[in-house]
Amino acid sequence: MTNPLYVPANEFEKVRVFALDLPAAKAEAFIDDRPANGQQTRLAQALGTLHVDTDHVEVFPASDLKGIGLSGYLVEGIGISADDIAPDANMLDDEDGYVIVVHSAAFGGEETRLTPERPVRHLGTYRLAQAEPPEITFPNSIDEPSVASPQEPEPLAPSRVPRSLALVGLLAAAVLLLVLAYAFGGLG
């Protein structure tokens, strides 16, 4: 028995890779195991858990990956960060039997503890390179429609009038007042 592997609730960003240490004929029987309702699959038993959704599990012979190797498949095919795989790349590429790739979704969002036992051997747990959860935007309020408001125009900046021009205008206004006062008899 190996150390337990913890799968937190609602995990979505990890992939666990296992070797299946069985000869090809027995590996095929192990994979094709379809028990009656309510019973564990041999894979779930070997992983030490009650249920594994096989829709989120890949099982294949590593020999199918000639040319790119298991590490290349994990990076290029699944989207694991190359930096995350780098320390284990040689070990992963040396695998020549069946490989089991278990995506987080295989556990249905439930918190799970895996205790892998023979014939399953844990090779590594890796994080997806693009593992950011999707951003969900909610409207400000349920009562408010989510309609984009029109952009308000920017306020105009106050104009800068040169002081000399302002002084001329002020003098012109004073002269005009004097002319009007004289015309209406206030000064004469």
Buried (B, 14 or more C-beta within 10 A) or exposed (E): EEEEBEBEEEBEBBBBBBBBEBEEEEBBEBBEBEEEEEEBBBBBBBBBBEBBEBEBBBBBBBEEBEEEBBBBBBBEEBBBBEEBBEEBBEEBBEBEBBBBBBBBEBBEEEEBEBBBEEBBBBBBBBBBBEEEEEEEEEEEEEEEEEEEEEEEEEEEEEEEEEEEEEEEEEEEEEEEEEEEEEEEEEEE
